[in-house]
Amino acid sequence: MATPGGPRPGSIPPNYNPNSVSDNMKNLQINRPNQPPNPANAPRGPPPSLGQQPQSQSQPFSSPFSVPNRPGPPPPGVVPRGVVPPSSGPTPHGTLPPFMVANRPVGAGGPPGGNASLASRPMPPVPVPSTSGPGPFASTPSPTPPPVMPVGSGAMNNGPPMFGPPHGTPGGPQYPSSGVRPSAPTRPPPPPPQTMSSFLGGSFDNQPRGPPQVAPPTFSAPLRAGMQPSSGPPTFSSQAQPQGPPFGAQPWQMQSQQNVPPPSIPCSGQPPRMYGMSPPLANQQSMATISPATGPSGNAVSGPSKIDPNQIPRPVPSSSVLLHETRQGNQANPPPPATSEFIVRDTGNCSPRYMRSTINQIPCTAYLLNTSGMQLALLVQPLALPHPSEEPIQIVDFGEGGPVRCSRCKGYINPFMKFVDQGKRFICNFCGFTDETPREYQCNLGPDGRRRDADERPELCRGTVEFVATKEFLVREPMPAVFFFLIDVSMNALQTGAVAGACSAISRVVADLPEGPRTMVGIATFDSTIQFYNLKRAFQQPLMLIVPDIEDVYTPLQTDVIVQLSECRQHLDLLLESIPTMFQNNKTADSAFGAGVKAAFLAMKSTGGKLLVFQSVLPSVGIAALSGREAEGRTNIYVGDKTMAIEFAEYQVSVDVFITTQSYVDIASISVIPKMTGGQIYYYHPFSARSDPAKLYNDLRWNVTRPQGFEAVMRVRCSQGLQVQEYSGNFCKRIPTDVDLPAVDCDKSIMVSLKHDDKLQDGTECSFQCALLYTSVYGQRRIRVSTLSLPCTPTLSNLFRSADLDTQFSCFLKQAANEIPFTPLLAVRDRVTELCISILHSYRKYCATVSSSGQLILPEALKLLPLYTLALTKSIGLRSDGHVDDRSFWINYVTPLSVQLAIPLVYPRMISLHDLHTRETEGSVIPPPIPLSIEHVSDDGIYLLENGEDCLIYVGDSVDPDITQKLFGISSVGEIHSQFVLEQYDNPLSKKLNEVLNEIRSQRCNYLGLKLCKKGDPSGMSFFSYMVEDKSQNGLSYVEFLVHVHRQIQSKMT
Ligand SMILES: [Zn+2]
């Protein structure tokens, strides 16, 4: 029997360690050199630039089930042309074949198990990748940026991270022996089954709370110090700020005395302990000042001439890997910038990968927060990929009683709950309630007031743990892992090679799925009708089943449409092989996308699962047909009927759509279902049969093999005085307090905006807890709980000093994206700029000590805010000249975007390539970034620009032909092909470029699409549109913008 609260007895669960899933990263072949296409696959279409050979090694999914003789082409004669019975017409799916089942499917009545939202189904019993024990430093290579160690040689490779114990992370046993603890929990019987919401929720919302105070503006401001402290240019002086800004401690303390004190947690003078209060940090304030062209009278001069563009704030990439302890000396330790590389040691607060706050000190009052112009929000990414050198998350099994929770607010036990009365009671750090400690969980307190066993129990000393969910959290048996592929085979899709690309990608990815009985697959195609395929083994060939009714859809032969993978691998392969030829003469241009999705959903309804759709044209017929919105001149974004999406979410069906198109498809409308089911949109436009299949394959592969969970529910709790105002991300929300996630993965982040409903007391801490109940891909029901405790402050300057630029800007970005559908773009841009100005004005007015009005004064932590704000106003989403679909895709990309990818999206990284071979590597394979200005782009240079999603390579028009020959195999710029596939040639320069690109793909966990750009054509214009520091039709130059900001601040001051 498990010890309550203890680690699982014996050893790690036989088949699951949350971190081991990150080994899946090995599945992402993002950093492999180009491989020759597999000849056996040749008929499948253009060779992807990434071969699949490394696949079979060390994949959690496939290794045990390795598929040595996966398919080559089918034996001659076996591939049936017409997978269709002879009775059908000239086109394979022209008529309803006699075997078609016309009756409606049964069993599609209600959510399985009575409460689908609580249901749990697991993925296949998958052999776990070598769980190499809880060694703190796993040595598995991962796609996370390989550590960049200042290794002398400077040579980098794709090998395992060079981190090791020398780095000082303790490697002690993580599972203390359980001998000291009482063995048999004698807890009362579990409460009656509850609904999902009550597990995460509980009655906290019933607590009396103070009347809501003035809510911060929904669109308040951003920021924090993203980049390094200025190693900066002379104009910037980092100053220590004197103690008494207008918002000093005095007056505010008086106010705070009126507060009802939060649960008292005495702390004076005791040794460090988790629940202790940290004294306010030293009140030092650094700031950057800049003198933008001021005249003698202090007025800003119009011309930017006096500002040296080389001395204005720009991101400075960190060159070394930081080791971050989440708490030090009993104080929360502000996290490193999200965009830097760091290794986290969880010493009480959760890793910033899982949860970050826009400000690392919490303002005591709403008034203080509003005065700052900033906003208070969390970005949570509950399944974020850890760094390979970080300790694994520990799994805690409380046995039948389940994890200890506050009986009032249902908050989970965490390091900040304070035990009192010899450990017999504990005080909740969220609602302040004093609760009885379950008898079997009691433990004496030491002289420091902590439980004596605190360091042995992960839930009492770690910011993140995973609890084994008890039966109460289950409503039905874990579901099988269902992957349903739905492919558009209308004429356009065929002709552009999209069908071949999709079939090839699916076929290869299926090879990576586990063979176990829990893995189920299904496949369907659609044009103006829907074609299912019976994959049962009994048939020699896959049998096509046509659903002609696209207005009132049903699913044929439900039980044979989704089949165990082990029963149909071969058939599936043949089918995927033959689909492109089966439909090659298809003249149907219409696409019944909505009907196809609905029919597939009906087939999956009884289990839930992942629906992966490949779509190539505007849905034109059947359910949810769309019109050419753009053609009609409408530019606003669709916010359509969500009924279908809500139904999908209820049955735990998550939808991802891979859009491989040449034209407008109305992404705004298509994205409604993916967004609300925890899925996402992939966009390949214009789809190229030559250069896109490799990305399509890698995207699909990462989609199905990355760390993820199913049928999840998430809730964030916070201490009294604050409450969650709103969640934003890809999910479905049916009750106000929780978000439903049919699927959730390591890449998805959710923004949680907070508001005050009372005052917080100076000297206390405020806690936040994110609880994610989910089913792992290995079929276990788990509750991942991350807790963050931050100090409260009554001092405005503390807010600025502890502002988190990356997080603030991410929230900024997401809010702008949320507004686009409802607000004119110009207004969104103005709003974004105004928010930036408000924050800087507040700082200038209340915190800055420099009296000269001629200086623009930026808080050190937020000195890049103006640059990022300017870049945001010029981004694809906010530009007026963008295409509707591009903008809609941008919105969809931004909504679940992680903090570390938000910055490069608006301020991409540009590096030079022509001099790669002459450059000495200094720790990193990737050369230092260049400011995004045309001044830094030379006609005889070659540059790479990447934003985490796309990668552009610009070739100047007078580049040395020898270099283009070496890099691209072409002798002049004129030969550049837009559908470009990078190859590796046998010379150092080419090898270097491939290394750099692999490193970037690895850092971004994304197989970035690659485009070659040249001057004077649309590709070149596309490249230059990223030069956000330059003046353009889309806005001011960076220098002009600083002047503008400065003037606005000055006018507010007077
Ligand atoms: Zn509570």
Boltz pocket constraint, residues with backbone or C-beta under 6 A from the ligand:
constraints:
  - pocket:
      binder: B
      contacts: [[A, 406], [A, 407], [A, 408], [A, 409], [A, 410], [A, 411], [A, 428], [A, 429], [A, 430], [A, 431], [A, 432], [A, 433]]
      max_distance: 6.0
